[in-house]
């Protein structure tokens, strides 16, 4: 079993370079400190560029420390053109390994319709409840298309 004893070990495990199909994006870091994901614009644009034009649903999780600095990114699920199954276990396993205090979840709607489904809203609440037991806050839940994005918190659909 691998033991992570230093913050550098955790950051090495939690890649800061996203490689998704033909899209590659390096998260800007300065002085060893990660990009703060305090802006829904930055997060939405990143997700839009990452998975917005995919023909299948992808779910990604962004892991943040207590200062809202990005410490990890993980692909969580790949689904069909209409749905992807989101596992609490998969999301929180990564969060515990990289010692995350906060999580942001994002997924695409291949149809291009930026409407939160009942399933999206239920998944968000399920993740919030699971996170509360672990002391990990689910900050936001995004849906993206190839042209735009929506935040469940900004839409106040929670």
Sine and cosine of phi, psi and omega as CSV:
sin_phi,cos_phi,sin_psi,cos_psi,sin_omega,cos_omega
0.00,0.00,0.71,-0.71,0.00,-1.00
-0.99,0.15,0.67,-0.74,0.04,-1.00
-0.90,-0.43,0.79,-0.61,0.03,-1.00
-0.98,-0.19,0.92,-0.40,-0.07,-1.00
-0.95,-0.32,-0.33,0.95,-0.04,-1.00
-0.83,-0.56,0.45,-0.89,0.03,-1.00
-0.86,0.51,-0.57,0.82,0.01,-1.00
-0.89,0.45,-0.60,0.80,0.02,-1.00
-0.89,0.46,-0.67,0.74,-0.01,-1.00
-0.91,0.42,-0.70,0.71,-0.01,-1.00
-0.91,0.41,-0.52,0.85,0.06,-1.00
-0.92,0.40,-0.61,0.79,0.02,-1.00
-0.94,0.34,-0.63,0.78,-0.06,-1.00
-1.00,-0.07,0.99,-0.10,-0.07,-1.00
-0.87,0.50,0.62,-0.78,0.07,-1.00
-0.96,-0.29,0.14,0.99,0.10,-0.99
-0.93,-0.38,0.82,-0.57,0.00,-1.00
-0.99,-0.13,0.81,-0.58,0.09,-1.00
-0.85,-0.52,0.91,-0.41,-0.03,-1.00
-0.70,-0.72,0.92,-0.39,-0.05,-1.00
0.74,0.67,-0.89,-0.45,-0.04,-1.00
-1.00,-0.09,0.03,1.00,-0.07,-1.00
-0.98,-0.19,0.74,-0.67,0.06,-1.00
-0.74,-0.67,0.71,-0.70,-0.04,-1.00
-0.63,-0.78,0.78,-0.62,0.08,-1.00
-0.99,-0.14,0.83,-0.56,0.06,-1.00
-0.96,0.29,0.80,-0.60,-0.03,-1.00
-0.92,0.38,0.75,-0.67,0.06,-1.00
-0.84,-0.54,0.57,-0.82,0.07,-1.00
-0.72,-0.69,0.77,-0.64,0.02,-1.00
0.81,0.58,0.56,0.83,0.04,-1.00
0.98,0.21,0.05,1.00,-0.02,-1.00
-0.97,-0.25,0.69,-0.72,-0.10,-1.00
-0.97,0.25,0.25,-0.97,0.07,-1.00
-0.91,0.42,0.74,-0.67,0.08,-1.00
-0.99,0.17,0.75,-0.66,0.03,-1.00
-0.98,-0.21,0.80,0.60,0.01,-1.00
-1.00,0.06,-0.20,0.98,-0.04,-1.00
-0.97,-0.26,0.80,-0.60,0.07,-1.00
-0.94,0.35,-0.43,0.90,0.05,-1.00
-0.90,0.44,-0.73,0.68,0.00,-1.00
-0.89,0.46,-0.74,0.67,-0.02,-1.00
-0.90,0.43,-0.70,0.71,0.00,-1.00
-0.89,0.45,-0.69,0.73,0.03,-1.00
-0.91,0.42,-0.65,0.76,0.03,-1.00
-0.87,0.49,-0.73,0.68,0.03,-1.00
-0.91,0.42,-0.65,0.76,0.02,-1.00
-0.86,0.51,-0.72,0.69,0.01,-1.00
-0.94,0.35,-0.52,0.85,-0.05,-1.00
-0.97,0.25,-0.77,0.64,-0.14,-0.99
-0.74,-0.67,0.05,1.00,-0.11,-0.99
-0.86,0.51,-0.55,0.84,-0.06,-1.00
-0.97,-0.23,0.26,0.97,0.00,-1.00
-0.96,0.28,0.57,-0.82,0.01,-1.00
-0.99,0.12,-0.19,0.98,0.05,-1.00
-0.87,-0.50,0.41,-0.91,0.05,-1.00
-0.97,0.26,0.77,-0.64,0.12,-0.99
-0.89,-0.46,0.57,-0.82,0.08,-1.00
-0.83,-0.55,0.79,-0.62,0.05,-1.00
-0.84,-0.54,0.51,-0.86,0.09,-1.00
-0.86,-0.51,0.69,-0.72,0.09,-1.00
-0.95,-0.32,0.78,-0.63,-0.04,-1.00
-0.95,-0.30,0.75,-0.66,-0.08,-1.00
-0.79,-0.61,0.48,-0.88,0.06,-1.00
-1.00,0.10,-0.18,-0.98,-0.05,-1.00
-0.94,0.35,-0.26,0.97,0.05,-1.00
-0.99,-0.13,0.18,0.98,-0.03,-1.00
0.90,0.44,0.48,0.88,0.08,-1.00
-1.00,-0.05,0.68,-0.73,-0.04,-1.00
-0.92,0.38,0.82,-0.57,0.03,-1.00
-0.86,-0.51,-0.16,0.99,0.02,-1.00
-0.18,-0.98,0.43,-0.91,0.03,-1.00
-0.66,-0.75,0.68,-0.74,0.03,-1.00
-0.59,-0.80,0.70,-0.72,0.19,-0.98
-0.96,0.28,0.77,-0.64,-0.10,-0.99
-0.98,-0.22,-0.65,0.76,-0.07,-1.00
-0.45,-0.89,0.52,-0.86,0.15,-0.99
-0.83,-0.56,0.81,-0.58,-0.08,-1.00
-0.86,-0.51,-0.42,-0.91,0.01,-1.00
-1.00,-0.06,-0.27,-0.96,0.02,-1.00
-0.97,0.23,-0.17,0.99,-0.06,-1.00
-0.83,-0.56,-0.21,0.98,-0.02,-1.00
-0.30,-0.95,0.37,-0.93,0.11,-0.99
-0.62,-0.78,0.69,-0.72,-0.01,-1.00
-1.00,0.08,0.84,-0.54,-0.04,-1.00
-0.98,-0.20,0.84,-0.53,-0.04,-1.00
-0.98,-0.18,0.83,-0.56,0.10,-1.00
-0.83,0.56,-0.68,0.73,-0.06,-1.00
-0.85,0.53,-0.73,0.68,-0.02,-1.00
-0.89,0.45,-0.69,0.72,-0.04,-1.00
-0.92,0.40,-0.74,0.67,-0.10,-0.99
-0.99,0.14,-0.34,0.94,0.11,-0.99
-0.88,0.47,-0.75,0.67,0.04,-1.00
-0.89,0.46,-0.65,0.76,-0.03,-1.00
-0.88,0.48,-0.67,0.75,-0.01,-1.00
-0.94,0.34,-0.62,0.79,-0.01,-1.00
-0.91,0.42,-0.66,0.75,-0.02,-1.00
-1.00,-0.09,0.16,0.99,0.09,-1.00
0.87,0.49,0.68,0.74,-0.03,-1.00
-0.97,0.24,0.58,-0.81,0.10,-0.99
-0.98,-0.19,-0.37,0.93,-0.08,-1.00
-0.61,-0.79,0.44,-0.90,0.00,-1.00
-0.70,-0.72,0.59,-0.81,0.19,-0.98
-0.82,-0.57,0.76,-0.65,-0.01,-1.00
-0.94,-0.33,0.64,-0.77,0.06,-1.00
-0.62,-0.78,0.60,-0.80,0.08,-1.00
-0.54,-0.84,0.29,-0.96,-0.01,-1.00
-0.97,-0.26,0.40,-0.92,0.18,-0.98
-0.91,-0.40,0.96,-0.26,-0.04,-1.00
-0.85,0.53,-0.40,0.91,0.02,-1.00
-0.94,0.35,-0.33,0.94,-0.03,-1.00
1.00,0.02,-0.13,0.99,-0.01,-1.00
-0.99,0.14,0.87,-0.50,-0.05,-1.00
-1.00,-0.08,0.89,0.46,0.04,-1.00
-0.86,-0.51,0.76,-0.64,0.05,-1.00
-0.96,0.28,0.84,-0.54,0.04,-1.00
-0.97,0.22,0.23,-0.97,0.09,-1.00
-0.86,0.51,-0.61,0.79,0.03,-1.00
-0.90,0.45,-0.65,0.76,0.06,-1.00
-0.86,0.51,-0.73,0.68,-0.04,-1.00
-0.91,0.41,-0.67,0.74,0.04,-1.00
-0.90,0.43,-0.65,0.76,0.02,-1.00
-0.89,0.45,-0.69,0.72,0.03,-1.00
-0.84,0.54,-0.74,0.67,-0.01,-1.00
-0.91,0.41,-0.62,0.79,0.04,-1.00
-0.88,0.47,-0.69,0.73,0.02,-1.00
-0.93,0.38,-0.64,0.77,0.05,-1.00
-0.85,0.52,-0.72,0.70,-0.01,-1.00
-0.91,0.42,-0.70,0.72,0.02,-1.00
-0.89,0.46,-0.68,0.74,0.00,-1.00
-0.90,0.43,-0.58,0.81,-0.02,-1.00
-0.89,0.46,-0.54,0.84,0.04,-1.00
-0.93,0.37,-0.48,0.88,-0.05,-1.00
-0.99,-0.15,-0.09,1.00,-0.05,-1.00
0.97,0.24,0.47,0.88,0.01,-1.00
-0.88,-0.48,0.86,-0.51,-0.07,-1.00
-1.00,0.02,0.74,-0.67,0.13,-0.99
-1.00,0.00,0.96,-0.27,-0.13,-0.99
-0.97,0.25,-0.64,0.77,-0.09,-1.00
-0.34,-0.94,0.23,-0.97,-0.03,-1.00
-0.62,-0.78,0.88,-0.47,-0.08,-1.00
-0.95,-0.32,0.49,-0.87,0.25,-0.97
-0.82,-0.58,0.69,-0.72,-0.06,-1.00
-0.75,-0.66,0.38,-0.92,0.16,-0.99
-0.79,-0.62,-0.14,-0.99,0.01,-1.00
-0.97,0.26,-0.20,0.98,-0.04,-1.00
-0.89,-0.45,-0.33,0.94,-0.09,-1.00
-0.37,-0.93,-0.11,-0.99,0.01,-1.00
-0.47,-0.88,0.28,-0.96,0.12,-0.99
-0.65,-0.76,0.57,-0.82,0.04,-1.00
-0.94,-0.33,0.76,-0.65,-0.01,-1.00
-0.92,0.40,-0.53,0.85,0.03,-1.00
-0.94,0.33,-0.69,0.72,-0.01,-1.00
-0.92,0.39,-0.57,0.82,0.03,-1.00
-0.98,0.20,-0.19,0.98,-0.02,-1.00
0.80,0.59,0.68,0.73,0.02,-1.00
-0.99,-0.12,0.50,0.87,-0.04,-1.00
-0.90,-0.44,0.00,0.00,0.00,0.00
